Amino acid sequence: MDAQRAQEIVDSSDMVAVTYNGENVYIEHVDRSSGNATIHPLDQPEDKQMVEINQLMEQ
């Protein structure tokens, strides 16, 4: 996924299916300058992590 699409998903009111390493995740924040995004598993909102945007996959 690219940074533009990741930001569109964050800004959308619709729930878009995104995975990271095969796990369904929610994108909380996109940092275009670093190419990273803050995500968490859908069922574990407290388990936040920073990952490279290009490792996220839209389903």
C-alpha positions in Angstrom: 0.0 0.0 0.0 1.2 3.5 -0.6 1.0 6.5 1.9 -1.7 8.2 -0.1 -4.1 5.2 0.0 -3.3 4.6 3.7 -4.3 8.2 4.5 -7.5 7.8 2.4 -8.4 4.8 4.5 -7.7 6.7 7.8 -9.9 9.6 6.6 -12.7 7.4 5.4 -15.9 6.8 7.4 -16.1 3.3 5.9 -14.3 0.4 7.4 -11.7 -0.8 4.9 -10.2 -4.3 5.3 -6.4 -4.0 5.8 -4.0 -6.7 6.9 -0.4 -6.7 8.2 1.4 -10.0 8.2 -2.0 -11.7 7.5 -3.7 -10.2 10.5 -6.6 -7.7 10.2 -5.6 -4.3 11.5 -6.8 -0.8 12.0 -4.7 2.1 10.8 -4.7 4.8 13.4 -2.2 7.3 12.0 -0.1 7.7 8.8 3.3 9.5 8.9 4.1 10.2 5.3 7.5 11.7 6.1 8.8 8.5 7.6 6.7 6.1 5.5 5.3 4.5 8.6 1.8 4.0 10.1 0.5 3.3 13.6 -1.7 0.3 13.6 -3.4 -2.2 16.0 -5.1 -5.5 15.5 -8.8 -5.1 15.3 -9.4 -7.1 18.5 -6.6 -5.6 20.5 -6.7 -1.7 20.3 -4.2 -1.4 23.1 -1.5 -3.4 21.1 -0.3 -0.4 18.9 2.7 -0.7 16.7 4.6 1.3 14.1 5.0 -0.4 10.7 6.1 0.5 7.2 3.2 1.5 5.1 4.3 -0.6 2.2 3.8 -3.7 4.4 0.1 -3.1 4.7 -2.3 -4.8 2.3 -5.8 -3.7 1.4 -8.2 -6.6 1.1 
